[in-house]
């Protein structure tokens, strides 16, 4: 192997080594709900109300970098971290913990997803926000790809749709008529009619529930698996109805 080939190989390996941690960082954030910098106080111990295990550790929360419900703000308090391995950390060590909540009560129990050095917290917060944006863009891209039509429009009418009284979780379909301003993906005769669930039970609580006069971006989904007792297109996911302020983002992701 000549010198040029060696240099190219080293560059490729170095590039892969630098690309992989960022991908891994996004995955850490994806699986976490409580990210903080903390100092390990004891290994093999637990805080009040949390079962002590060989791989549990009491960690004092020095700084919360991201907290999603039900974690709350635990700055200055001790939590129990269920470690991936009993020897993963030692007393006195300070680190950045990526975790999610597994137990609550008098104190908090969190499961370790991963641990990184306690780097500059502001830089880490920026990286976490960027990772969350990447994750959100991935989710929206999937909805955009599955949609048969993506349009900007205004709801001009809402009428009752089919009912299934035999179903405990009947969506209670209604049909929204949308006057199209702009078709971003696909072609449709104008106006377009779309089914949406009016039921607020746990299966349908987050599904879009448009009202007459609502203007937005609508991702109209087909029933490819024929699961629903209604024909036509559907608004099923919270991402299927977006404010028009998201238009540039939608166009970017569709490109």
C-alpha positions, 0 to 999 in steps of 0.5 A, a space after each residue: 500500500 502506497 503512502 497516499 493510500 495509507 493517508 486516505 485510509 487514515 482519513 476515512 477511519 478518522 472521519 468515521 470515528 468522528 461521525 459515529 459519536 454524534 449518531 450515538 449521541 442522538 440515540 442516547 437522547 432519543 432513549 432518555 427523558 432525564 439528562 443531568 450532570 451529577 456526582 456519584 455519592 455511593 455505589 450499591 446504595 439507593 435513595 429512600 423508597 427505591 430498591 437497593 441493587 448491586 448496580 444502583 448508585 446514589 447520585 447528586 444532581 448538580 445540573 439538569 440538562 433536560 427533564 421530561 415529565 415525570 422527572 421534574 427539576 431535581 437540581 441539588 437532590 439525590 437520585 438513584 441511578 440503576 447503572 448498566 454495570 455495577 462497576 460503571 462508576 465510582 464514588 466521587 466521580 462526576 459525569 453526564 447521565 442519560 437516563 429515564 425514570 423507572 420509579 418514583 415516590 419519596 425520591 426518584 429512580 432512573 435507569 442509565 441509558 449511557 454516561 459521558 464525561 461532564 463536559 461544558 453544560 451549555 455545549 451539551 445543552 446545545 447538542 441535546 436541543 440539536 439532537 431533539 430537533 433531529 429526532 423530531 425531523 425524523 418523525 415528521 419525515 416519516 409522516 410526510 413520506 407516508 402521506 398521500 397528500 400534503 396540502 395547505 388549506 382551510 377547513 370549511 365544513 365538518 360533518 359526521 362520519 361513520 360510526 361503529 357502535 360495536 367497538 369500545 374504541 370507536 374513533 367517532 369519525 367526522 369529515 373535514 372539508 379542506 379548501 386547498 391553498 397550496 398542494 405541497 405533495 400529490 395532486 387533489 381535486 379541490 376541495 378535499 375531504 378527510 376523516 378525523 377522530 372525534 373520540 377523546 379516549 386514549 387511542 385517539 386523544 392526540 389525533 388532530 381534531 380540526 374545526 371550521 376556520 382552522 388553517 394549517 398544513 395537513 398530511 392526509 394519510 391513506 388507510 393502506 392496511 384497511 383498518 378503519 370503517 371509513 373510506 378516503 384519507 385520514 388525519 391520525 397522528 398529531 404531526 398530520 396537522 401543523 401550523 403554517 409556520 412549519 411550512 419551510 420546515 415541511 418543504 425542506 424535509 420533503 426535498 
